């Protein structure tokens, strides 16, 4: 399952250092790199990251 950053994102960046494969960019989550670990979801203060 892949993840997507929604418009609810406030750009805080808390998710970026949590990603073990550096899949999070300023353009969203690179689904070709994402390993579906969910670490970003667990730290998002806005619940802006969803499974797609």
C-alpha distance matrix in Angstrom:
0.0 3.8 6.8 10.2 13.7 15.8 19.6 20.1 19.8 23.3 22.8 23.9 21.9 21.2 17.6 18.8 20.6 17.9 15.4 16.4 15.5 16.9 14.0 15.4 18.3 20.7 18.9 15.5 12.4 12.6 9.3 11.5 12.3 9.4 8.8 6.2 9.4 9.7 13.3 13.6 12.7 15.4 18.1 17.7 21.0 20.3 16.9 16.1 12.5 10.0 6.4 6.5
3.8 0.0 3.8 6.9 10.5 13.0 16.7 17.6 16.9 20.4 19.6 20.9 18.9 18.7 15.1 16.0 18.2 16.0 13.3 14.8 13.5 14.3 11.0 12.1 14.7 17.0 15.1 11.7 8.7 9.1 6.1 9.1 9.9 7.1 8.1 5.9 9.4 9.2 12.3 11.7 11.4 14.6 16.6 15.8 19.2 18.3 15.4 13.8 10.2 8.4 5.7 5.5
6.8 3.8 0.0 3.8 6.9 9.6 13.3 14.0 13.2 16.6 16.1 17.4 15.7 15.6 12.1 13.5 16.0 14.0 11.9 14.2 13.5 13.4 10.2 10.1 12.7 14.5 12.9 9.3 6.9 8.8 7.3 10.9 11.0 7.9 9.6 7.2 9.6 8.0 10.6 9.0 8.5 12.1 13.6 12.4 15.7 14.6 11.9 10.1 6.5 5.4 4.4 5.6
10.2 6.9 3.8 0.0 3.8 6.2 9.8 11.1 10.4 14.0 13.7 15.7 14.5 15.1 12.1 13.3 16.6 15.2 13.3 16.2 15.3 14.3 11.0 9.7 11.4 12.3 10.4 6.9 6.1 8.8 8.4 12.2 12.7 10.3 12.8 10.8 12.9 10.9 12.8 10.2 9.7 13.5 14.2 12.0 14.9 13.2 11.0 8.2 5.5 5.4 6.3 6.5
13.7 10.5 6.9 3.8 0.0 3.8 6.9 7.9 6.7 10.2 10.1 12.2 11.6 12.6 10.3 11.7 15.2 14.4 13.3 16.7 16.1 14.4 11.6 9.1 10.3 10.3 9.1 5.9 6.8 10.4 11.1 14.8 14.7 12.4 15.1 13.3 14.6 12.1 13.0 9.7 9.4 12.9 12.6 9.8 12.3 10.3 9.1 5.6 4.5 6.5 9.0 9.9
15.8 13.0 9.6 6.2 3.8 0.0 3.8 5.3 6.0 9.6 10.7 13.3 13.6 14.8 13.1 14.9 18.4 17.7 16.9 20.4 19.9 18.1 15.4 12.8 13.3 12.5 11.0 8.7 10.3 13.6 14.2 17.9 18.2 16.0 18.6 16.4 17.8 14.9 16.1 12.7 11.6 14.9 14.6 11.2 12.6 9.7 8.8 5.1 6.1 7.3 10.3 10.8
19.6 16.7 13.3 9.8 6.9 3.8 0.0 3.8 5.3 8.0 9.8 12.8 14.0 15.7 14.9 16.5 20.0 19.8 19.4 23.0 22.6 20.4 17.9 14.8 14.6 12.8 11.7 10.4 13.0 16.2 17.3 20.8 21.1 19.3 22.0 20.1 21.3 18.3 19.0 15.4 14.4 17.4 16.4 12.8 13.2 10.0 10.4 7.0 9.3 10.9 14.0 14.3
20.1 17.6 14.0 11.1 7.9 5.3 3.8 0.0 3.8 6.3 9.1 11.2 13.0 14.0 13.7 16.0 19.2 18.7 19.0 22.7 23.0 20.9 18.8 15.6 16.0 14.4 14.1 12.3 14.4 18.0 19.0 22.6 22.5 20.1 22.4 20.2 20.7 17.4 17.7 14.2 12.8 15.2 14.1 10.3 10.0 6.5 7.5 5.0 8.4 10.5 14.1 15.4
19.8 16.9 13.2 10.4 6.7 6.0 5.3 3.8 0.0 3.8 5.6 7.8 9.3 10.7 10.5 12.5 15.7 15.7 16.0 19.8 20.1 17.7 16.0 12.6 12.8 11.3 11.7 10.0 12.2 15.9 17.5 20.9 20.2 18.1 20.6 18.8 19.1 15.9 15.6 11.9 11.5 13.8 12.0 8.4 8.8 6.3 7.9 5.1 7.8 10.9 14.4 15.9
23.3 20.4 16.6 14.0 10.2 9.6 8.0 6.3 3.8 0.0 3.8 5.6 8.4 10.2 11.3 13.0 15.9 16.5 17.5 21.3 21.8 19.0 18.0 14.3 14.0 11.9 13.3 12.4 14.9 18.4 20.5 23.6 22.6 20.7 23.3 21.7 21.6 18.5 17.6 13.9 13.9 15.5 13.0 9.7 9.0 7.4 10.3 8.4 11.2 14.5 18.1 19.7
22.8 19.6 16.1 13.7 10.1 10.7 9.8 9.1 5.6 3.8 0.0 3.8 5.5 8.4 9.4 10.1 13.1 14.4 15.1 18.8 19.1 16.0 15.3 11.5 10.9 8.8 10.9 10.4 13.0 16.3 18.8 21.6 20.3 18.8 21.5 20.5 20.4 17.8 16.4 12.8 13.8 15.5 12.7 10.1 10.4 9.8 12.1 9.9 11.6 15.2 18.4 19.9
23.9 20.9 17.4 15.7 12.2 13.3 12.8 11.2 7.8 5.6 3.8 0.0 3.8 5.7 8.1 9.2 11.4 12.7 14.3 17.9 18.9 16.1 16.1 12.5 12.6 11.3 13.9 13.0 14.8 18.1 20.5 23.1 21.3 19.6 21.8 20.8 20.0 17.3 15.3 12.1 13.3 14.1 10.7 8.8 8.7 9.5 12.1 11.0 12.6 16.4 19.5 21.6
21.9 18.9 15.7 14.5 11.6 13.6 14.0 13.0 9.3 8.4 5.5 3.8 0.0 3.8 5.4 5.5 7.9 9.6 10.9 14.3 15.3 12.4 12.8 9.4 9.8 9.4 12.3 11.2 12.4 15.4 17.9 20.2 18.1 16.5 18.8 18.3 17.4 15.2 13.0 9.9 12.1 13.0 9.8 8.8 10.2 11.4 13.0 11.7 12.1 15.8 18.5 20.6
21.2 18.7 15.6 15.1 12.6 14.8 15.7 14.0 10.7 10.2 8.4 5.7 3.8 0.0 3.8 5.7 6.7 7.3 9.7 13.1 14.9 12.8 13.5 10.7 12.2 12.6 15.2 13.3 13.6 16.7 18.7 21.0 18.6 16.5 18.0 17.2 15.6 13.3 10.5 8.0 10.1 10.1 6.6 6.8 8.3 10.6 11.9 11.6 11.7 15.3 17.9 20.5
17.6 15.1 12.1 12.1 10.3 13.1 14.9 13.7 10.5 11.3 9.4 8.1 5.4 3.8 0.0 3.8 5.8 5.3 6.6 10.3 11.8 10.0 10.2 7.7 10.2 11.5 13.4 10.9 10.4 13.4 15.1 17.5 15.0 12.7 14.3 13.4 12.2 10.0 7.6 4.7 7.6 8.4 6.1 6.3 9.3 11.0 11.1 10.4 9.4 12.7 14.8 17.3
18.8 16.0 13.5 13.3 11.7 14.9 16.5 16.0 12.5 13.0 10.1 9.2 5.5 5.7 3.8 0.0 3.8 5.4 5.7 9.0 9.8 7.2 8.2 5.9 7.8 9.6 12.1 10.3 9.8 12.1 14.4 16.2 13.5 12.1 14.0 14.2 13.2 12.0 9.6 7.4 10.8 11.9 9.7 10.1 12.9 14.3 14.5 13.3 12.0 15.2 16.8 18.9
20.6 18.2 16.0 16.6 15.2 18.4 20.0 19.2 15.7 15.9 13.1 11.4 7.9 6.7 5.8 3.8 0.0 3.8 5.6 7.7 9.6 7.9 10.2 9.0 11.0 13.1 15.7 14.0 13.0 14.8 16.9 18.2 14.9 13.6 14.7 15.3 13.5 12.8 9.6 8.7 12.3 12.3 10.2 11.8 14.3 16.5 16.8 16.2 14.8 17.8 19.2 21.6
17.9 16.0 14.0 15.2 14.4 17.7 19.8 18.7 15.7 16.5 14.4 12.7 9.6 7.3 5.3 5.4 3.8 0.0 3.8 6.2 9.0 8.5 10.1 9.4 12.4 14.8 16.7 14.3 12.6 14.5 15.8 17.4 14.2 12.0 12.5 12.4 10.1 9.4 6.0 6.0 9.5 9.2 7.9 10.2 13.2 15.5 15.0 14.9 13.1 15.6 16.7 19.5
15.4 13.3 11.9 13.3 13.3 16.9 19.4 19.0 16.0 17.5 15.1 14.3 10.9 9.7 6.6 5.7 5.6 3.8 0.0 3.8 5.5 5.4 6.6 7.0 10.4 13.4 14.8 12.3 9.9 11.2 12.4 13.6 10.4 8.4 9.2 9.9 8.4 8.5 6.3 6.2 9.9 10.8 10.3 11.8 15.3 16.9 15.9 15.1 12.6 14.7 15.2 17.4
16.4 14.8 14.2 16.2 16.7 20.4 23.0 22.7 19.8 21.3 18.8 17.9 14.3 13.1 10.3 9.0 7.7 6.2 3.8 0.0 3.8 5.9 8.0 9.8 12.9 16.3 17.5 15.2 12.5 12.8 13.5 13.9 10.2 8.9 8.6 10.3 8.6 10.2 8.2 9.5 12.9 13.3 13.3 15.3 18.8 20.5 19.3 18.8 16.0 17.6 17.4 19.5
15.5 13.5 13.5 15.3 16.1 19.9 22.6 23.0 20.1 21.8 19.1 18.9 15.3 14.9 11.8 9.8 9.6 9.0 5.5 3.8 0.0 3.8 5.5 8.4 11.2 14.9 15.6 13.7 10.7 10.0 10.9 10.6 6.8 6.7 7.3 10.0 9.7 11.6 10.6 11.1 14.4 15.7 15.8 17.1 20.7 21.8 20.5 19.3 16.3 17.7 17.2 18.6
16.9 14.3 13.4 14.3 14.4 18.1 20.4 20.9 17.7 19.0 16.0 16.1 12.4 12.8 10.0 7.2 7.9 8.5 5.4 5.9 3.8 0.0 3.8 5.6 7.7 11.4 12.6 11.1 9.0 8.7 10.9 11.1 7.7 7.9 9.9 12.0 11.9 12.7 11.4 10.7 14.2 15.8 15.1 15.8 19.2 20.2 19.5 17.8 15.3 17.3 17.5 18.8
14.0 11.0 10.2 11.0 11.6 15.4 17.9 18.8 16.0 18.0 15.3 16.1 12.8 13.5 10.2 8.2 10.2 10.1 6.6 8.0 5.5 3.8 0.0 3.8 6.4 10.1 10.2 8.3 5.5 5.1 7.3 8.1 5.4 5.3 8.4 10.0 11.0 11.5 11.3 10.0 13.0 15.3 15.1 15.1 18.6 19.0 17.8 15.7 13.0 14.6 14.5 15.3
15.4 12.1 10.1 9.7 9.1 12.8 14.8 15.6 12.6 14.3 11.5 12.5 9.4 10.7 7.7 5.9 9.0 9.4 7.0 9.8 8.4 5.6 3.8 0.0 3.8 7.0 7.8 5.8 4.5 6.3 9.1 10.9 8.9 8.1 11.3 11.9 12.5 11.9 11.2 8.8 11.7 14.2 13.2 12.6 15.8 16.0 15.4 13.0 11.0 13.3 14.2 15.3
18.3 14.7 12.7 11.4 10.3 13.3 14.6 16.0 12.8 14.0 10.9 12.6 9.8 12.2 10.2 7.8 11.0 12.4 10.4 12.9 11.2 7.7 6.4 3.8 0.0 3.8 5.2 5.2 6.1 7.2 10.8 12.3 10.9 11.1 14.6 15.3 16.3 15.6 14.9 12.1 14.8 17.4 16.0 14.8 17.6 17.4 17.4 14.5 13.2 15.7 16.8 17.4
20.7 17.0 14.5 12.3 10.3 12.5 12.8 14.4 11.3 11.9 8.8 11.3 9.4 12.6 11.5 9.6 13.1 14.8 13.4 16.3 14.9 11.4 10.1 7.0 3.8 0.0 3.8 5.6 8.4 10.0 13.5 15.3 14.4 14.5 18.0 18.3 19.3 18.0 17.3 14.1 16.3 18.9 17.0 15.2 17.3 16.7 17.3 14.2 13.7 16.5 18.3 18.6
18.9 15.1 12.9 10.4 9.1 11.0 11.7 14.1 11.7 13.3 10.9 13.9 12.3 15.2 13.4 12.1 15.7 16.7 14.8 17.5 15.6 12.6 10.2 7.8 5.2 3.8 0.0 3.8 7.0 8.3 11.4 13.4 13.4 13.6 17.3 17.5 19.2 18.0 18.1 14.9 16.6 19.7 18.5 16.4 18.7 17.4 17.4 13.9 13.2 15.2 16.6 16.3
15.5 11.7 9.3 6.9 5.9 8.7 10.4 12.3 10.0 12.4 10.4 13.0 11.2 13.3 10.9 10.3 14.0 14.3 12.3 15.2 13.7 11.1 8.3 5.8 5.2 5.6 3.8 0.0 3.8 6.5 9.0 11.8 11.6 10.9 14.4 14.1 15.8 14.3 14.7 11.6 13.0 16.3 15.5 13.5 16.1 14.9 14.4 11.0 9.7 11.6 13.0 13.0
12.4 8.7 6.9 6.1 6.8 10.3 13.0 14.4 12.2 14.9 13.0 14.8 12.4 13.6 10.4 9.8 13.0 12.6 9.9 12.5 10.7 9.0 5.5 4.5 6.1 8.4 7.0 3.8 0.0 3.8 5.8 8.7 8.3 7.1 10.7 10.6 12.4 11.6 12.4 9.9 11.6 14.9 14.7 13.4 16.7 16.0 14.7 11.9 9.3 10.7 11.1 11.4
12.6 9.1 8.8 8.8 10.4 13.6 16.2 18.0 15.9 18.4 16.3 18.1 15.4 16.7 13.4 12.1 14.8 14.5 11.2 12.8 10.0 8.7 5.1 6.3 7.2 10.0 8.3 6.5 3.8 0.0 3.8 5.4 5.5 6.1 9.9 10.9 13.3 13.5 14.4 12.7 14.6 17.8 17.9 17.0 20.4 19.7 18.3 15.6 12.8 13.6 13.1 12.7
9.3 6.1 7.3 8.4 11.1 14.2 17.3 19.0 17.5 20.5 18.8 20.5 17.9 18.7 15.1 14.4 16.9 15.8 12.4 13.5 10.9 10.9 7.3 9.1 10.8 13.5 11.4 9.0 5.8 3.8 0.0 3.8 5.4 5.0 8.1 8.7 11.9 12.4 14.3 13.1 14.4 17.7 18.6 17.8 21.3 20.6 18.5 16.0 12.8 12.5 11.1 10.2
11.5 9.1 10.9 12.2 14.8 17.9 20.8 22.6 20.9 23.6 21.6 23.1 20.2 21.0 17.5 16.2 18.2 17.4 13.6 13.9 10.6 11.1 8.1 10.9 12.3 15.3 13.4 11.8 8.7 5.4 3.8 0.0 3.8 5.9 8.4 10.4 13.4 14.8 16.4 15.8 17.5 20.4 21.3 21.0 24.6 24.1 22.1 19.7 16.5 16.2 14.5 13.6
12.3 9.9 11.0 12.7 14.7 18.2 21.1 22.5 20.2 22.6 20.3 21.3 18.1 18.6 15.0 13.5 14.9 14.2 10.4 10.2 6.8 7.7 5.4 8.9 10.9 14.4 13.4 11.6 8.3 5.5 5.4 3.8 0.0 3.8 6.4 9.1 11.3 13.0 13.9 13.6 15.9 18.4 19.1 19.2 22.9 23.0 21.2 19.2 15.9 16.3 15.0 15.0
9.4 7.1 7.9 10.3 12.4 16.0 19.3 20.1 18.1 20.7 18.8 19.6 16.5 16.5 12.7 12.1 13.6 12.0 8.4 8.9 6.7 7.9 5.3 8.1 11.1 14.5 13.6 10.9 7.1 6.1 5.0 5.9 3.8 0.0 3.8 5.6 7.8 9.3 10.6 10.4 12.4 14.9 16.0 16.2 20.0 20.1 18.0 16.3 12.8 13.1 11.7 12.4
8.8 8.1 9.6 12.8 15.1 18.6 22.0 22.4 20.6 23.3 21.5 21.8 18.8 18.0 14.3 14.0 14.7 12.5 9.2 8.6 7.3 9.9 8.4 11.3 14.6 18.0 17.3 14.4 10.7 9.9 8.1 8.4 6.4 3.8 0.0 3.8 5.6 8.4 10.0 11.2 12.8 14.7 16.4 17.3 21.1 21.6 19.2 18.2 14.5 14.3 12.4 13.5
6.2 5.9 7.2 10.8 13.3 16.4 20.1 20.2 18.8 21.7 20.5 20.8 18.3 17.2 13.4 14.2 15.3 12.4 9.9 10.3 10.0 12.0 10.0 11.9 15.3 18.3 17.5 14.1 10.6 10.9 8.7 10.4 9.1 5.6 3.8 0.0 3.8 5.6 8.4 9.5 10.1 12.2 14.4 15.1 18.8 19.1 16.2 15.6 11.8 11.1 9.0 10.8
9.4 9.4 9.6 12.9 14.6 17.8 21.3 20.7 19.1 21.6 20.4 20.0 17.4 15.6 12.2 13.2 13.5 10.1 8.4 8.6 9.7 11.9 11.0 12.5 16.3 19.3 19.2 15.8 12.4 13.3 11.9 13.4 11.3 7.8 5.6 3.8 0.0 3.8 5.6 8.1 9.0 9.9 12.3 13.9 17.5 18.5 15.9 15.9 12.4 12.4 11.1 13.6
9.7 9.2 8.0 10.9 12.1 14.9 18.3 17.4 15.9 18.5 17.8 17.3 15.2 13.3 10.0 12.0 12.8 9.4 8.5 10.2 11.6 12.7 11.5 11.9 15.6 18.0 18.0 14.3 11.6 13.5 12.4 14.8 13.0 9.3 8.4 5.6 3.8 0.0 3.8 5.4 5.2 6.6 9.2 10.4 13.9 14.8 12.1 12.5 9.2 9.4 9.0 12.2
13.3 12.3 10.6 12.8 13.0 16.1 19.0 17.7 15.6 17.6 16.4 15.3 13.0 10.5 7.6 9.6 9.6 6.0 6.3 8.2 10.6 11.4 11.3 11.2 14.9 17.3 18.1 14.7 12.4 14.4 14.3 16.4 13.9 10.6 10.0 8.4 5.6 3.8 0.0 3.8 5.5 5.3 6.9 9.1 12.6 14.3 12.4 13.0 10.3 11.8 12.2 15.4
13.6 11.7 9.0 10.2 9.7 12.7 15.4 14.2 11.9 13.9 12.8 12.1 9.9 8.0 4.7 7.4 8.7 6.0 6.2 9.5 11.1 10.7 10.0 8.8 12.1 14.1 14.9 11.6 9.9 12.7 13.1 15.8 13.6 10.4 11.2 9.5 8.1 5.4 3.8 0.0 3.8 5.4 5.6 6.3 10.1 11.4 9.8 9.7 7.3 9.7 11.1 14.1
12.7 11.4 8.5 9.7 9.4 11.6 14.4 12.8 11.5 13.9 13.8 13.3 12.1 10.1 7.6 10.8 12.3 9.5 9.9 12.9 14.4 14.2 13.0 11.7 14.8 16.3 16.6 13.0 11.6 14.6 14.4 17.5 15.9 12.4 12.8 10.1 9.0 5.2 5.5 3.8 0.0 3.8 5.6 5.4 8.9 9.6 7.1 7.9 5.6 7.3 9.0 12.5
15.4 14.6 12.1 13.5 12.9 14.9 17.4 15.2 13.8 15.5 15.5 14.1 13.0 10.1 8.4 11.9 12.3 9.2 10.8 13.3 15.7 15.8 15.3 14.2 17.4 18.9 19.7 16.3 14.9 17.8 17.7 20.4 18.4 14.9 14.7 12.2 9.9 6.6 5.3 5.4 3.8 0.0 3.8 5.9 8.5 10.5 8.6 10.6 9.1 10.7 12.3 15.9
18.1 16.6 13.6 14.2 12.6 14.6 16.4 14.1 12.0 13.0 12.7 10.7 9.8 6.6 6.1 9.7 10.2 7.9 10.3 13.3 15.8 15.1 15.1 13.2 16.0 17.0 18.5 15.5 14.7 17.9 18.6 21.3 19.1 16.0 16.4 14.4 12.3 9.2 6.9 5.6 5.6 3.8 0.0 3.8 6.2 9.0 8.5 10.1 9.6 12.3 14.5 17.9
17.7 15.8 12.4 12.0 9.8 11.2 12.8 10.3 8.4 9.7 10.1 8.8 8.8 6.8 6.3 10.1 11.8 10.2 11.8 15.3 17.1 15.8 15.1 12.6 14.8 15.2 16.4 13.5 13.4 17.0 17.8 21.0 19.2 16.2 17.3 15.1 13.9 10.4 9.1 6.3 5.4 5.9 3.8 0.0 3.8 5.5 5.4 6.6 7.0 10.1 13.1 16.2
21.0 19.2 15.7 14.9 12.3 12.6 13.2 10.0 8.8 9.0 10.4 8.7 10.2 8.3 9.3 12.9 14.3 13.2 15.3 18.8 20.7 19.2 18.6 15.8 17.6 17.3 18.7 16.1 16.7 20.4 21.3 24.6 22.9 20.0 21.1 18.8 17.5 13.9 12.6 10.1 8.9 8.5 6.2 3.8 0.0 3.8 5.8 7.8 9.6 12.6 15.9 18.9
20.3 18.3 14.6 13.2 10.3 9.7 10.0 6.5 6.3 7.4 9.8 9.5 11.4 10.6 11.0 14.3 16.5 15.5 16.9 20.5 21.8 20.2 19.0 16.0 17.4 16.7 17.4 14.9 16.0 19.7 20.6 24.1 23.0 20.1 21.6 19.1 18.5 14.8 14.3 11.4 9.6 10.5 9.0 5.5 3.8 0.0 3.8 5.1 8.2 10.8 14.5 17.1
16.9 15.4 11.9 11.0 9.1 8.8 10.4 7.5 7.9 10.3 12.1 12.1 13.0 11.9 11.1 14.5 16.8 15.0 15.9 19.3 20.5 19.5 17.8 15.4 17.4 17.3 17.4 14.4 14.7 18.3 18.5 22.1 21.2 18.0 19.2 16.2 15.9 12.1 12.4 9.8 7.1 8.6 8.5 5.4 5.8 3.8 0.0 3.8 5.7 7.6 11.1 13.9
16.1 13.8 10.1 8.2 5.6 5.1 7.0 5.0 5.1 8.4 9.9 11.0 11.7 11.6 10.4 13.3 16.2 14.9 15.1 18.8 19.3 17.8 15.7 13.0 14.5 14.2 13.9 11.0 11.9 15.6 16.0 19.7 19.2 16.3 18.2 15.6 15.9 12.5 13.0 9.7 7.9 10.6 10.1 6.6 7.8 5.1 3.8 0.0 3.8 6.4 10.2 12.3
12.5 10.2 6.5 5.5 4.5 6.1 9.3 8.4 7.8 11.2 11.6 12.6 12.1 11.7 9.4 12.0 14.8 13.1 12.6 16.0 16.3 15.3 13.0 11.0 13.2 13.7 13.2 9.7 9.3 12.8 12.8 16.5 15.9 12.8 14.5 11.8 12.4 9.2 10.3 7.3 5.6 9.1 9.6 7.0 9.6 8.2 5.7 3.8 0.0 3.8 7.1 9.5
10.0 8.4 5.4 5.4 6.5 7.3 10.9 10.5 10.9 14.5 15.2 16.4 15.8 15.3 12.7 15.2 17.8 15.6 14.7 17.6 17.7 17.3 14.6 13.3 15.7 16.5 15.2 11.6 10.7 13.6 12.5 16.2 16.3 13.1 14.3 11.1 12.4 9.4 11.8 9.7 7.3 10.7 12.3 10.1 12.6 10.8 7.6 6.4 3.8 0.0 3.8 6.4
6.4 5.7 4.4 6.3 9.0 10.3 14.0 14.1 14.4 18.1 18.4 19.5 18.5 17.9 14.8 16.8 19.2 16.7 15.2 17.4 17.2 17.5 14.5 14.2 16.8 18.3 16.6 13.0 11.1 13.1 11.1 14.5 15.0 11.7 12.4 9.0 11.1 9.0 12.2 11.1 9.0 12.3 14.5 13.1 15.9 14.5 11.1 10.2 7.1 3.8 0.0 3.8
6.5 5.5 5.6 6.5 9.9 10.8 14.3 15.4 15.9 19.7 19.9 21.6 20.6 20.5 17.3 18.9 21.6 19.5 17.4 19.5 18.6 18.8 15.3 15.3 17.4 18.6 16.3 13.0 11.4 12.7 10.2 13.6 15.0 12.4 13.5 10.8 13.6 12.2 15.4 14.1 12.5 15.9 17.9 16.2 18.9 17.1 13.9 12.3 9.5 6.4 3.8 0.0
